[in-house]
Amino acid sequence: MPSIMPEELEKIATALLIGAGASKEESKVISRLSIAANLAGHDSHGIIQIPTYIDRVNRGHIVPGAKYEIVKDTPTTTVVDGHWGFGYSVTERLMRETIEKAKTQNIAAATVYRQSHIGRLAAYPLMAAQADMIGMITADSGRSAKAVVPFGGREKRLGTNPISIAMPSNLEGPFFLDMATSAVAAGKINLAQARGDSIPSGWVVKEDGEHTTDPNELKNGGAILPLGGDQGHKGYGLSSIVEIFSGILTGLGFGHDPSGRHNDGCFISVFNVSAFRDLQDFKDEVTEFATYLKSSETAPGFDEVLYPGEIEHRNEIRQRKEGIFVEDSTWSELKSLADGYNIASDLPF
């Protein structure tokens, strides 16, 4: 499959989501953020997810145009019920509102529950960084299917429970962290399956607890390990904290309801840097800090040291010029959906 330009992928995703019943506004938000994940090099959260979202709409697991309900509201906090709407739209709106509160109150936080998958977490704290604030988000899938074993265990008890934090700076690309607290995001396992690739040992164990490089073993009763390998107690501990922030604090709960649908509960916080120190001094020093990290002599096998977020910035620059690779299986799914909506001739297939 040849590489596809990001604008064309956004057009395809938007049209398919509208065909599935999403509004034009919702479809544009989902498409923009999904393709942004592709551009950053995180294909597991990109265009490959669009058929899954459409399937969830068809099964009633996602409700296009769902009500955005503010359940609790104070000058510094917000609690939102997304009523099973598109997580991208719900969370982007909530992050925007939380940033506005932090502008006047200096610190603001929010929780959201009953919404669908929100995609790549970094998209939301990066909004705060662009507003010269520190942004943070954690996410958990509530009582929907689990994939990760606790450290020392063999049964799945946790989600991949990601966390992302972004800092304002004067760097060309943003300085941020975006990571699963498991050894790998589940989407990367699905991507390996779609591309027929093997996976590194240490990501997944088979049902009998033995390590495997076959991504298909996850769906055959296997499980994802916590972050950290033989030091997995650290990833396990961090994952547990994310679960409490995003599952228990939001009211989603924990555990696994076999009939439960995917439900991203999120905790969001925003910090106004200028409440702590001069904004420009902070941005200058974060920039200097990144330069300091990059100035380290490299270890064997490495050409340079990158600051957190730099590789995603480079990926975006490159792929905006060269296009985004889409595996044949995903391209076929997209084309099939377009044929079903009788819009394939209007799209760049």
N, C-alpha and C positions, 0 to 999 in steps of 0.2 A: 504494500500500500504506500503510495507516495505521501509526502508530508503535505498537510493542509494548512492554509493560512488561518490565523486565529479569527479574523473577521468572518471568514466563511464558516468556521465551526460555530461561532456565535449565532450566525444566521440560521444554521441547521437546527441547533439546539432550541433556539427561540421558537421557530416554526413548529417543531415537534411538540413542545410543551403547550403551545397555544392549541394545537390539534388535540391534545389530551384534556383540554378544559381549563388550563391556567390562563390567567389574564395576561395581557400584553406586558403590563408592568411587572408582574411576578416573573414571567418568562424571561424578561430582559435581565433582571437581577440574578436569577439562577444561572443563566447562560454566561453572563459577564464573570461571575465568581467561579463558575466551573472551568471555563477556559483559562482564567487567571491561574488556576491550579496547574493546568497543563503547561502554561508558559513558565511557571516556576520550576517545572520538572517533576511535579507530583501528579503523574498521569492517573494514579489510583483514585484521585478525587476530581478528575476532569470529565471529559466528554463520555467516558466509559460509564459514568453514573446515570446519564440521562435515560436510557432504557429502563433502569431499575426504578427511577422516580416515576416514570410513566406507568410501569406495572403497579406500583403502590397506589397511584391515583386510581387505576382501573379496579383495584381490589378494595378501594375505600379507605386505605391506610393513610393517604394524604388527601386533604380537603382543599381544593383550590378556592381562593377567595375567603378563607376562613376568618372568623372574627379575631381581632387582636384585642384582647381584654386585659386591662390593667387591674389586677386584683387588689394590690396594695400599693400605696404611693406615699412617699414622704419627700422632703426636700433633697435627701441623699440616697434614697433607695427606691427600687421598683420591683414589683413581682408581676410577671406577665403569664397569662394562659394563652398559648398559641392556637388552641382548639384544632390541633392536627393540621395546621397550615404548613406551607413550605418554610422549612427552617431558615433558608437563606434570607427570605424577605423579613421574617419575624426577627431574627437575630440582628440583621443589619439595622433595622429600625430601632431596636432596643439599644444597640451600641451607640447609635447617633443620639438618642435621648439621654443616655448615661453620660456621654461627653458633654452635652449641654448642661446637665446638672453639675458636673465637675467644674465647669467654667465659673460657676458662682459659689459652689460649696466646697471646692478644692478636692474633695474625695467623694466618689459616688459608686454605688454597687447595685447590681440587679440579678435577679434569677428569672429563668423562663422554663416552662415545662409544657408538655403536650404540643410538640412541634416535630416535624420530620428532620431528616439529616441536614446538617448545616454545612457540609463540605469541609474544605480546608480551614482549619481554625485561624490561621494567621491573618486571614482577610479582615477579621474584626478588630483585634488589637492594633493592627496597622492603621486603621481609621483614627485611633486615638493618637498614635505617633505622628500622623500627618497633621493633627490638630495641636501638636506640641505638648502632648501628654503621654504618660505611660499607660498602656492598656494591657489588660490580662483577661483571659477567658479559660475556663475548664469545661469539659463536656463529658457526659456519661449517657448511656443508652437506657437508663432506668431498669425496668424489669423485662426488657426484651432479651433475645437470645444472647448468651455470653460466649466468649471465645478464649479467655485467658485463665490459666491456672494460678492460684496463689503460690508463692514460693514454698517449695516442699510438698505441694499437693499435686494430684493427678486429675482432679475434677474441675471443670470450668466454673469459675465463680465471679469473674470480673470482666468488664468490657476493656477495650484498648485504652480508654480513659485519657484522652490527650489534654495537653496544656499548652498555651501559647502566650507569650509576653513580648511586647514591642516597646522600643525606646526611641524617643526623638533624638536626632543627631544631625550633623552636617555632612554625613557620608553620602556618596553618590547613590548607594543602595541602602535600604533600611536595615537597622540592627535589631534582630528579633530571634526568638526561640519558638519553634513549633514542633512538638514531639509527642508521640504516643508514650505512655508509661509502660507499655508492653514492648517486647523485643522488636515488634514491627506492627504497623497499622494493618488491620484486616484487609483493607482495600489493596494493599500491595500483594497480598496472597492471591486475591482475585485477579489482579493484573497479571501475575505470573501464570495463573491458569489460562487466562485468555490468550497469552502469548506463547504458551507451551514451554515456558522457562522453568528451570529448577530454582530452588531458593537456598540461601546459605544455611548450613547446619547451625542450630541454635535459635532459629525462629520458631519452629513448630516441632511438637512431639506427636507421635502416633498414639493411638488409643491405649497401647500397652506402655506408654511412657518413654519409648525409645525415640531418639532424635531422627529426623528425616529431612531430605532435601526435596521431597515431592510435595508441591503445594496442594495437590488433591487430597492429601491425608487429613487436612483440616476438616473437610466435609465428610470424611470417612470416620469420624469419631475422634479425630486428633484435637489438639489445642495449641494455642500460642503461649509462649513462655513470657514471664515478666521481664522487663528491661534489666540487663546487667549480667546475664550469663551466670557464672558461679557466684556472682555478687548480686543475684536477682532479688535479694531481700530489700535492696534499696528501691528498685523499680516497683516492687510489690507494695512497699510502704507508701511511696508517692502515689501509686494508683489508688490505694485505699483512701488517701486524703482527697483525691479528685472525686472519688465516688461519693464521699460525704458532702463535699461542696455542691456537686452537680446532681446527685441522686437523692440524698437525704435532706439537705437544706432546701432543695426545690420542692420536695414532697413527692417525688417520683417513687422513692423507696429503693430497695436493693433486692438482689436475688433474681430468679428467673421464672416468669410466667410463660409457659409454652405457647399460650394463645396471644401473648402480647405483641404489639406491632412496634417497629422501631420508633424510638422516642428520645430525641436528644434533649436532655436537661442541661442547662448551662448556668454557670456563675460568671458574672462579668464584673470587673472593677476598673475604674479609671482614676488616675492620680494627676492632679494639676502640678506640674513640676515647679512652677513659679511660687507655689505655696511653701516650698522647701528651700529653694535657692534660686538665684538668677537663672532664667531660662537659657540665655545665650551661653553663660558659663558652663551650664550642664551639657548642652549640646556640643560645645567645643571639647569638653573633657571626654565625653563618650567617643567623639571622633578621634581624639588623641589616644584613648584606650584601645580602640580598634587598630590604630597604627602600631601601637606598642605590641599588641598580640601578633600582628602580622610580621613584625621585625624579628621574631624568634628564628633561630637557625632551624632548618627543617630536619625532621627525622628521616631515616632511610626509607625510600619509596615515596616520598612526598616532594613536590616541586615548590610548594609554597604553603603558608598558613592562611586560612580564610577566617574572617570574622563571622559570627553567627548571622545568617541571612544573606551572605555575599554570594554563595553559589546560586541561590534562587534568583538574585538580581542578574547575574551573568546569563543564566538560562533564559530569562525573559528577553534580554537584549538579543541573544542569538536566535531564539525561536520566533521573535517578531519579524526577523529578516528571512529565516529559512523555512518557517512553517513548523507545524506540530505533527509528529508521527502518530498515526492511528492504526492500530492493529486490524487485520482483515475481519476478525470476528465481530469487533465493535462496529466497524464500518458497515458490515452486512446487516447488523441489527438496526442501525440508523436508517439505512436504505429501505429495509423492510417496513419500518414504522412509517416512513415518508410515503411509501407505496400505499400503505393501508389508509392514510389520510388523503391520498390523491394529490399530494403536493410535491412529489419527487421531481417533476419537471420544472418546478419553480426554484429548486435548490441546487447548489453546486456539487452534485454527485458526479 
